[in-house]
Amino acid sequence: MSESSNPPTASLKTWITVMAGLLGAFMAVLNIQITNASLLNIEGGIGTGIDNGAWISTAYLIGEIIVIPLTDYLSRVFSFRRFLLTNAILFLTFSMACAFARNLEEMIALRAIQGFTGGVLIPMAFTLILTKLPERQRPVGMALFAITATFAPAIGPTIGGYLTENYGWQYIFFINLVPGTIMVATLFATLERQAMQLRLLKSGDWFGILTMAIGLGALQTMLEEGNKNDWFGSPYIVRLAVVAVISLSLFVWIELTVANPAVNLRLLTRRNFGLGTMANVMVGFVLYGSVYLLPQYLGQTQGYNSEQIGSVMAWSGLPQLVIIPFVPLLIGRFDVRSIVIVGLCVFGGSFLMNTHLSADYAGDQLWLPNIVRAAGQALVMGPMSGIAMIGIAQLESAGASGIFNMLRNLGGAFGTALLGTLVTKREQFHSNMIGTPINLGSETVREWIDKVTNYFMSRGISDPASAHSQAIIALGQTIRRQALIMGYSDAFAVLGLMLMIAAGFILFTQKGQASGAGAH
C-alpha cells in the first residue's frame, strides 16, 4: 500500500507536547481579559482611582503585542525548548507576583512583564501545531487553538468574577499555578533539546526591534489614554501619536529593506495571508472589544457585580466547547471559506440582536445572543487560521504565526479603545437628542416631576423643595441612563458591521487545502 494511502499520524508524545503548548496559550489569552470584571475590586485593593484601573489590562496587552512578533527570532537564538520553558516559568512567577502588588505602579510593571512572557506562549503553541502535526491532523490542532483564541477571552471575566466575589481578587493571579506547573513539566519532558544560536544576536535586527517596541508601546498608550484625554485635543496624545507614526513607519521601512528582518512583513503580500490577517485584525477588534463592552454595559446600566457579569459572559464561551470539536469534520466536507463566512455572519448577527437595548435588557435577554455568538466564534478562528496559512512554507510558519497573532491582539487593543470612545460620544449625542425637547415647563414633565417629588417625600424627605430638587436630578439621571443604553446599542451595531467586512476579505481569498503551513 502506498504512503499516500496511509498518511502519517502524530504520535502520542507529539500530541502531549502540542496539548501542553495549547494549555500555555490558553492561560496567556485568558489573562488578557480575566481582570475585566474585577477592575473595581483590584483598584480598591491597590488604592488607585477608577480612571487608572484599565492599565491593569492594558499593561499586559502591551507586553504581549511587543513580544509576539519577536518570538520566532528569539526562539531561534535561544532554542525553541529553552525559550519556551524559560518564559513559561517566568509567566507563572510574575502571575503570582501580581497578587502581591501594593500600588498601581507595581501592578502595571508586573502585568507588563507577565504579558511579555505570556505572549511568547501564544505563537509558539501555533508553531507547534504547524510543525509537529502532519498535514491531515492540522485542522484538529487549529480547532484546539481556536479554543485558546476565542473561548479563553469569553470565559476570562466569568472565572475572574467568580474568584473575586468568593475568594478575593488576588486569586485571579493564582489560578495559573496548577495548570502552568503541569505545562512546564510536560514540555520539559517532551520537547527535544536544541543548541542555541547565539551568533544570530550579532546579525539581529535591533533597530527594527527597537522601533517596533517604541511604536507599539506609544500606540497602545495613546489608545488607552485617548478617550480620557479627549484624544487629539490633548498635547500628550498628539505627542504619543507622532512617536507611534514615526517609529512604526521606520519599523516597516527597516523590515522591508534589511536582509534578515526580525518580523517578515513581506509575508503580508501573500494573497491569503494578507487578506486572512486583515480579517483576523477585525475579528480581534470584535472579540476583545465585545469582552470589554458587555461587562461595561452590565455594570454601568444594570448594576451587575463581577460574579453576575461573569455568569452572563459564560454563555458566549461554554457552547464553543461543544461546537469546536466538530469543526474539523466540517472542514473535510465543505469549502473552508464558506465555513468562515457563515461563522462571521452568525458572529456578527449576534451583535445585531443587541441593537435594540432597553433599561430592561439584562442577563436574561443576553442569553440567546451570547449562545449565537458562541456558535459563530466556534466556526471562525481555526478555519480562518488555516486559510491564512495556505501558501506559507513550514520554515515561514513561526514568523507568520507571530504576525498573525500579534495583529489580532493589536486589533483587540483598537477595539477596546475605540469602542469606549464610541459609547461616550454616542451617549452625548443621544443625551442631547433626548434632552433638548424636554421642557421643565411642559405639563407632561411637570406631572412626572410632581409624581417623583411625592415619591421622595413618602420615602422620608420632608422638605418639598429638597424632594423637588431630587426629582429633577432623577430626571437627568434617567435621560443619561437611556442615552448610555442607546450608545451601547450603537456600539454593538458597529461590531456587527466589522464582522461583515471581515467576511468580505475572506470571500476574496484563494481556495486551497486549509491545513496549515506548507499547503500550496
C-alpha positions as CSV (number, residue, x, y, z in Angstrom):
1,M,0.0,0.0,0.0
2,S,1.4,3.4,-0.9
3,E,2.4,6.1,1.5
4,S,-0.2,8.4,0.2
5,S,-3.0,6.0,1.2
6,N,-1.5,5.8,4.7
7,P,-0.7,9.4,5.6
8,P,1.4,9.7,8.8
9,T,-0.2,10.4,12.1
10,A,1.2,12.2,15.1
11,S,2.5,10.1,18.0
12,L,1.1,10.3,21.5
13,K,4.2,12.1,22.6
14,T,3.7,14.7,19.9
15,W,0.0,15.3,20.9
16,I,1.1,15.6,24.5
17,T,3.6,18.3,23.5
18,V,1.0,20.1,21.4
19,M,-1.6,20.0,24.2
20,A,0.9,21.4,26.7
21,G,1.7,24.2,24.3
22,L,-2.0,24.9,23.9
23,L,-2.5,25.0,27.6
24,G,0.1,27.7,27.8
25,A,-1.6,29.7,25.0
26,F,-4.9,29.3,26.8
27,M,-3.6,30.7,30.0
28,A,-1.8,33.6,28.2
29,V,-5.0,34.7,26.4
30,L,-7.2,34.1,29.5
31,N,-5.1,36.6,31.4
32,I,-5.8,39.4,29.0
33,Q,-9.5,39.6,30.0
34,I,-9.6,37.8,33.4
35,T,-9.3,41.2,35.2
36,N,-12.1,42.9,33.3
37,A,-15.0,42.0,35.5
38,S,-12.9,42.7,38.7
39,L,-11.2,46.0,38.0
40,L,-13.2,47.9,40.7
41,N,-12.1,45.4,43.3
42,I,-8.5,45.4,42.2
43,E,-8.5,49.2,42.1
44,G,-9.7,49.3,45.7
45,G,-7.2,46.7,46.7
46,I,-4.2,48.6,45.4
47,G,-5.6,52.1,46.2
48,T,-5.9,53.6,42.7
49,G,-8.7,55.6,41.0
50,I,-11.2,54.2,38.6
51,D,-9.6,56.1,35.7
52,N,-6.3,54.2,36.0
53,G,-7.6,50.7,36.6
54,A,-7.8,49.9,32.9
55,W,-4.0,50.0,32.8
56,I,-4.1,46.7,34.7
57,S,-5.3,45.0,31.5
58,T,-3.5,47.3,29.1
59,A,0.0,46.8,30.5
60,Y,-0.4,43.1,30.0
61,L,-1.6,43.6,26.4
62,I,1.3,45.9,25.6
63,G,3.8,43.3,26.7
64,E,2.1,40.6,24.6
65,I,1.8,42.7,21.5
66,I,5.5,43.6,21.6
67,V,6.9,40.1,22.1
68,I,4.6,38.0,19.9
69,P,6.2,39.0,16.5
70,L,9.7,38.6,18.0
71,T,9.1,35.1,19.2
72,D,10.3,33.4,16.0
73,Y,13.7,35.2,16.1
74,L,14.3,34.8,19.8
75,S,13.3,31.1,19.8
76,R,16.0,30.5,17.1
77,V,18.6,32.4,19.1
78,F,18.0,30.7,22.4
79,S,16.4,27.4,21.0
80,F,12.7,26.7,20.9
81,R,12.7,24.5,24.0
82,R,14.8,26.8,26.2
83,F,13.0,29.9,25.2
84,L,9.5,28.4,25.7
85,L,10.3,26.8,29.1
86,T,12.0,29.9,30.4
87,N,9.1,32.2,29.5
88,A,6.6,29.7,30.8
89,I,8.3,29.7,34.2
90,L,8.6,33.5,34.3
91,F,4.9,33.8,33.3
92,L,3.9,31.8,36.4
93,T,6.3,33.7,38.6
94,F,5.0,37.1,37.6
95,S,1.4,35.9,37.7
96,M,1.7,35.2,41.3
97,A,3.7,38.4,42.0
98,C,0.8,40.4,40.7
99,A,-1.3,39.2,43.6
100,F,1.1,41.0,46.0
101,A,1.3,44.3,44.2
102,R,1.0,47.2,46.7
103,N,0.2,50.1,44.3
104,L,-0.7,50.8,40.7
105,E,2.9,51.3,39.6
106,E,3.9,47.9,40.8
107,M,0.9,46.3,39.3
108,I,1.5,47.9,35.9
109,A,5.1,46.8,35.9
110,L,4.3,43.2,36.9
111,R,1.5,42.9,34.5
112,A,3.6,44.2,31.6
113,I,6.3,41.5,32.3
114,Q,3.6,38.9,32.8
115,G,2.2,39.9,29.4
116,F,5.7,39.9,27.8
117,T,6.4,36.3,29.0
118,G,2.9,35.1,28.4
119,G,2.9,36.5,24.9
120,V,5.6,34.0,23.9
121,L,3.3,31.1,24.7
122,I,0.7,32.0,22.0
123,P,2.6,31.9,18.7
124,M,4.8,29.1,20.0
125,A,1.7,26.9,20.5
126,F,0.6,27.9,17.0
127,T,4.0,26.9,15.7
128,L,3.9,23.5,17.4
129,I,0.7,22.7,15.6
130,L,2.1,23.7,12.2
131,T,5.5,22.0,12.6
132,K,4.7,18.9,14.8
133,L,1.4,17.7,13.4
134,P,1.1,16.1,10.0
135,E,-0.9,17.9,7.4
136,R,-4.1,15.8,7.7
137,Q,-4.2,16.4,11.5
138,R,-3.6,20.1,11.5
139,P,-7.3,21.0,11.3
140,V,-7.8,19.3,14.6
141,G,-4.9,21.3,16.0
142,M,-6.3,24.5,14.6
143,A,-9.7,23.7,16.2
144,L,-7.9,23.3,19.5
145,F,-6.0,26.5,19.0
146,A,-9.4,28.2,18.4
147,I,-10.4,27.3,21.9
148,T,-7.5,29.3,23.2
149,A,-8.2,32.3,20.9
150,T,-11.9,32.6,21.3
151,F,-13.1,30.6,24.4
152,A,-10.4,32.0,26.7
153,P,-11.4,35.7,26.3
154,A,-15.0,34.8,26.7
155,I,-14.6,32.8,29.8
156,G,-12.0,35.1,31.4
157,P,-14.4,37.5,33.0
158,T,-16.5,34.5,34.3
159,I,-13.6,33.0,36.1
160,G,-12.3,36.3,37.3
161,G,-15.7,37.4,38.6
162,Y,-16.3,34.2,40.5
163,L,-12.9,34.2,42.1
164,T,-13.1,37.8,43.1
165,E,-16.6,37.6,44.7
166,N,-15.9,34.3,46.6
167,Y,-12.2,34.4,47.4
168,G,-10.7,37.9,46.6
169,W,-9.2,39.4,43.5
170,Q,-5.7,38.0,44.4
171,Y,-6.9,34.5,43.4
172,I,-7.2,35.7,39.8
173,F,-3.4,35.6,39.6
174,F,-3.0,32.3,41.5
175,I,-5.2,30.4,39.0
176,N,-2.3,29.9,36.6
177,L,-0.2,28.0,39.1
178,V,-1.5,24.4,38.8
179,P,-2.1,24.2,35.0
180,G,1.1,26.2,34.5
181,T,3.1,23.7,36.5
182,I,1.6,20.8,34.5
183,M,2.5,22.6,31.3
184,V,6.1,23.3,32.3
185,A,6.7,19.7,33.5
186,T,5.2,18.3,30.3
187,L,7.1,20.5,27.9
188,F,10.4,19.8,29.9
189,A,9.8,16.0,29.4
190,T,8.7,16.0,25.7
191,L,10.4,18.9,23.8
192,E,13.6,18.0,22.0
193,R,16.8,19.7,23.1
194,Q,18.4,22.0,20.6
195,A,21.6,24.0,20.5
196,M,21.4,27.8,21.0
197,Q,22.5,30.0,18.0
198,L,23.8,33.0,19.9
199,R,25.7,34.1,16.7
200,L,22.3,35.3,15.5
201,L,22.5,38.1,18.1
202,K,25.3,39.7,16.1
203,S,23.1,39.9,13.0
204,G,20.0,40.8,14.9
205,D,17.6,43.4,13.5
206,W,18.0,45.5,16.6
207,F,16.9,48.8,15.1
208,G,13.7,47.1,13.8
209,I,13.0,45.6,17.2
210,L,13.6,49.0,19.0
211,T,11.4,51.0,16.6
212,M,8.7,48.3,16.9
213,A,8.7,48.3,20.7
214,I,8.6,52.1,20.9
215,G,6.0,52.4,18.2
216,L,3.7,49.7,19.6
217,G,4.1,51.0,23.2
218,A,3.3,54.5,22.2
219,L,0.3,53.4,20.0
220,Q,-1.2,51.3,22.8
221,T,-0.7,54.1,25.4
222,M,-2.4,56.5,23.0
223,L,-5.3,54.1,22.6
224,E,-5.7,53.6,26.3
225,E,-5.4,57.3,27.3
226,G,-7.1,58.8,24.3
227,N,-10.7,58.8,25.4
228,K,-9.8,60.0,28.9
229,N,-7.7,62.9,27.5
230,D,-10.1,64.0,24.7
231,W,-7.9,62.4,22.0
232,F,-6.1,64.9,19.8
233,G,-7.3,67.8,21.9
234,S,-4.6,66.8,24.3
235,P,-0.9,67.6,23.6
236,Y,0.1,64.4,25.4
237,I,-2.0,62.3,22.9
238,V,-0.6,64.2,20.0
239,R,3.0,63.5,21.1
240,L,2.2,59.8,21.5
241,A,0.6,59.7,18.0
242,V,3.7,61.4,16.5
243,V,6.0,58.9,18.2
244,A,3.9,56.0,17.1
245,V,3.7,57.1,13.5
246,I,7.4,57.9,13.1
247,S,8.5,54.7,15.0
248,L,6.2,52.3,13.2
249,S,7.0,53.9,9.8
250,L,10.7,53.4,10.4
251,F,9.9,49.8,11.6
252,V,8.1,49.0,8.4
253,W,10.9,50.5,6.2
254,I,13.6,48.7,8.1
255,E,11.8,45.3,7.9
256,L,11.3,45.7,4.2
257,T,14.9,46.6,3.4
258,V,17.2,44.6,5.8
259,A,18.5,41.2,4.8
260,N,17.3,39.4,8.0
261,P,14.2,41.2,9.3
262,A,13.1,40.4,12.9
263,V,9.5,40.4,11.5
264,N,9.0,39.2,7.9
265,L,6.4,41.7,6.8
266,R,6.7,40.5,3.2
267,L,4.5,37.6,4.2
268,L,1.6,40.0,4.1
269,T,1.9,40.3,0.4
270,R,0.8,36.7,0.0
271,R,-2.8,36.9,-1.0
272,N,-4.3,34.5,1.6
273,F,-2.1,35.6,4.4
274,G,-2.7,39.3,3.8
275,L,-6.4,39.0,3.4
276,G,-6.7,36.5,6.2
277,T,-4.7,38.7,8.5
278,M,-6.8,41.7,7.7
279,A,-9.9,39.7,8.6
280,N,-8.1,38.5,11.7
281,V,-7.5,42.1,12.8
282,M,-11.2,42.8,12.6
283,V,-12.1,39.6,14.5
284,G,-9.6,40.7,17.2
285,F,-11.3,44.1,17.3
286,V,-14.7,42.5,17.8
287,L,-13.6,39.6,20.0
288,Y,-11.7,41.7,22.6
289,G,-13.9,44.7,22.1
290,S,-17.1,42.7,23.0
291,V,-15.5,41.2,26.0
292,Y,-14.8,44.8,27.2
293,L,-18.2,46.1,26.1
294,L,-20.6,43.6,27.7
295,P,-19.2,43.8,31.2
296,Q,-19.2,47.6,31.0
297,Y,-22.8,47.6,29.8
298,L,-24.0,45.2,32.6
299,G,-22.0,47.1,35.3
300,Q,-23.0,50.6,34.2
301,T,-26.6,50.3,33.2
302,Q,-27.8,47.2,35.1
303,G,-25.7,47.4,38.3
304,Y,-24.3,43.9,38.0
305,N,-21.4,42.8,40.2
306,S,-18.4,40.9,38.9
307,E,-19.8,37.4,39.6
308,Q,-23.1,38.3,37.9
309,I,-21.2,39.7,34.9
310,G,-19.2,36.5,34.7
311,S,-22.2,34.3,34.7
312,V,-23.7,36.2,31.7
313,M,-20.4,36.1,29.8
314,A,-20.1,32.4,30.3
315,W,-22.8,31.7,27.7
316,S,-20.6,33.3,25.0
317,G,-17.9,30.8,25.8
318,L,-19.2,27.5,27.1
319,P,-21.1,26.4,24.0
320,Q,-17.9,26.7,22.0
321,L,-16.6,23.6,23.8
322,V,-19.4,21.6,22.3
323,I,-19.2,23.1,18.7
324,I,-15.4,23.4,18.1
325,P,-14.7,19.6,18.2
326,F,-17.0,19.2,15.1
327,V,-15.3,22.0,13.1
328,P,-12.6,19.6,11.6
329,L,-15.4,17.4,10.3
330,L,-17.0,20.4,8.6
331,I,-13.6,21.4,7.0
332,G,-13.4,17.9,5.4
333,R,-16.9,18.3,3.9
334,F,-17.2,22.0,2.8
335,D,-15.1,24.8,1.4
336,V,-13.4,26.2,4.4
337,R,-14.1,29.8,3.2
338,S,-17.8,29.1,3.3
339,I,-17.5,27.9,6.9
340,V,-15.6,31.0,7.9
341,I,-18.0,33.4,6.1
342,V,-21.1,31.7,7.7
343,G,-19.3,31.9,11.1
344,L,-18.6,35.6,10.7
345,C,-22.2,36.3,9.6
346,V,-23.6,34.4,12.6
347,F,-21.0,36.1,14.9
348,G,-22.0,39.5,13.5
349,G,-25.7,38.7,13.7
350,S,-25.4,38.1,17.4
351,F,-24.4,41.7,17.9
352,L,-27.2,43.0,15.7
353,M,-29.5,41.2,18.1
354,N,-28.3,43.6,20.8
355,T,-29.0,46.8,18.9
356,H,-32.4,47.3,20.5
357,L,-31.3,47.6,24.1
358,S,-33.6,49.0,26.8
359,A,-33.5,49.5,30.5
360,D,-34.9,46.0,31.0
361,Y,-32.3,44.3,28.7
362,A,-30.0,42.4,31.0
363,G,-28.7,38.9,31.6
364,D,-31.9,37.0,30.7
365,Q,-32.2,38.9,27.4
366,L,-28.5,38.4,26.6
367,W,-28.7,34.6,26.9
368,L,-29.7,33.9,23.3
369,P,-27.4,36.4,21.6
370,N,-24.5,35.1,23.6
371,I,-25.2,31.5,22.5
372,V,-25.5,32.6,18.9
373,R,-22.2,34.5,19.4
374,A,-20.5,31.4,20.7
375,A,-21.7,29.4,17.7
376,G,-20.3,32.0,15.3
377,Q,-16.9,32.2,17.1
378,A,-16.5,28.5,17.1
379,L,-16.7,28.4,13.3
380,V,-14.3,31.2,12.7
381,M,-10.9,31.1,14.3
382,G,-9.5,27.7,13.5
383,P,-10.6,27.6,9.8
384,M,-9.6,31.3,9.3
385,S,-6.1,30.5,10.6
386,G,-5.9,27.6,8.1
387,I,-7.0,29.9,5.2
388,A,-4.3,32.4,6.1
389,M,-1.6,29.8,6.2
390,I,-2.3,28.5,2.6
391,G,0.9,29.2,0.7
392,I,3.1,29.6,3.8
393,A,6.0,27.2,3.9
394,Q,6.8,25.3,7.1
395,L,10.0,27.3,7.6
396,E,8.0,30.5,7.4
397,S,5.3,29.3,9.8
398,A,6.8,30.6,13.0
399,G,7.2,34.1,11.6
400,A,3.7,34.1,10.1
401,S,2.3,32.9,13.4
402,G,3.8,35.9,15.2
403,I,2.4,38.4,12.8
404,F,-1.0,36.8,12.7
405,N,-1.4,36.6,16.4
406,M,0.1,40.0,17.2
407,L,-2.2,41.8,14.7
408,R,-5.2,40.1,16.2
409,N,-4.2,41.4,19.7
410,L,-3.5,44.8,18.2
411,G,-7.0,44.8,16.6
412,G,-8.3,44.0,20.1
413,A,-6.4,47.0,21.6
414,F,-8.0,49.2,18.9
415,G,-11.4,47.7,19.6
416,T,-11.3,48.3,23.4
417,A,-10.1,51.9,23.0
418,L,-12.3,52.9,20.1
419,L,-15.5,51.3,21.5
420,G,-15.0,53.2,24.8
421,T,-14.8,56.4,22.8
422,L,-17.8,55.5,20.6
423,V,-20.0,54.8,23.6
424,T,-19.0,58.1,25.2
425,K,-19.6,60.2,22.0
426,R,-22.9,58.4,21.2
427,E,-24.1,58.8,24.7
428,Q,-23.5,62.6,24.4
429,F,-25.3,62.6,21.1
430,H,-28.4,60.7,22.4
431,S,-28.5,62.7,25.6
432,N,-28.7,65.9,23.5
433,M,-31.4,64.4,21.3
434,I,-33.5,63.2,24.2
435,G,-32.9,66.2,26.5
436,T,-33.4,69.0,24.0
437,P,-37.2,68.6,23.6
438,I,-37.7,68.2,27.4
439,N,-39.1,71.5,28.8
440,L,-39.4,71.8,32.6
441,G,-42.4,74.0,31.9
442,S,-44.4,71.4,29.9
443,E,-47.3,69.7,31.5
444,T,-46.1,66.2,31.0
445,V,-42.7,66.9,32.5
446,R,-44.3,68.8,35.4
447,E,-46.6,65.8,36.1
448,W,-43.6,63.4,36.1
449,I,-41.6,65.6,38.4
450,D,-44.6,66.0,40.8
451,K,-45.0,62.3,40.9
452,V,-41.3,61.6,41.7
453,T,-41.4,64.5,44.2
454,N,-44.2,62.8,46.1
455,Y,-42.3,59.6,45.9
456,F,-39.3,61.1,47.6
457,M,-41.4,62.8,50.2
458,S,-43.1,59.4,51.0
459,R,-39.6,58.0,51.5
460,G,-38.6,60.4,54.2
461,I,-37.6,63.7,52.6
462,S,-39.9,66.1,54.5
463,D,-38.8,69.4,52.7
464,P,-40.8,69.8,49.5
465,A,-38.0,71.9,47.9
466,S,-35.4,69.2,48.5
467,A,-37.7,66.5,47.2
468,H,-38.4,68.6,44.1
469,S,-34.7,69.1,43.6
470,Q,-34.1,65.3,43.9
471,A,-36.8,64.7,41.3
472,I,-35.1,67.0,38.8
473,I,-31.8,65.2,39.4
474,A,-33.6,61.9,38.9
475,L,-34.9,63.1,35.5
476,G,-31.4,64.0,34.4
477,Q,-30.1,60.5,35.5
478,T,-32.9,58.8,33.7
479,I,-32.1,60.7,30.5
480,R,-28.4,59.9,30.9
481,R,-29.1,56.2,31.5
482,Q,-31.3,55.9,28.4
483,A,-28.7,57.8,26.4
484,L,-26.0,55.4,27.6
485,I,-28.0,52.4,26.7
486,M,-28.6,53.8,23.2
487,G,-24.8,54.4,23.0
488,Y,-24.1,50.8,23.7
489,S,-26.7,49.8,21.1
490,D,-24.8,51.8,18.5
491,A,-21.5,50.1,19.6
492,F,-23.0,46.6,19.1
493,A,-24.1,47.6,15.6
494,V,-20.5,48.7,14.8
495,L,-19.3,45.2,15.9
496,G,-21.7,43.5,13.6
497,L,-20.7,45.7,10.7
498,M,-17.0,45.0,11.3
499,L,-17.6,41.2,11.0
500,M,-19.5,41.6,7.8
501,I,-16.4,43.5,6.4
502,A,-14.2,40.6,7.6
503,A,-16.4,38.2,5.7
504,G,-15.8,40.2,2.6
505,F,-12.0,39.8,3.0
506,I,-12.4,36.0,3.3
507,L,-14.5,36.0,0.2
508,F,-11.5,37.1,-1.9
509,T,-9.1,34.5,-0.6
510,Q,-8.0,31.7,-2.8
511,K,-9.4,28.2,-2.4
512,G,-7.0,25.6,-1.1
513,Q,-6.4,22.9,1.5
514,A,-6.5,24.9,4.7
515,S,-4.5,22.5,6.8
516,G,-1.7,24.8,7.8
517,A,1.8,25.7,6.8
518,G,3.1,24.0,3.7
519,A,-0.2,23.9,1.9
520,H,0.1,25.4,-1.6
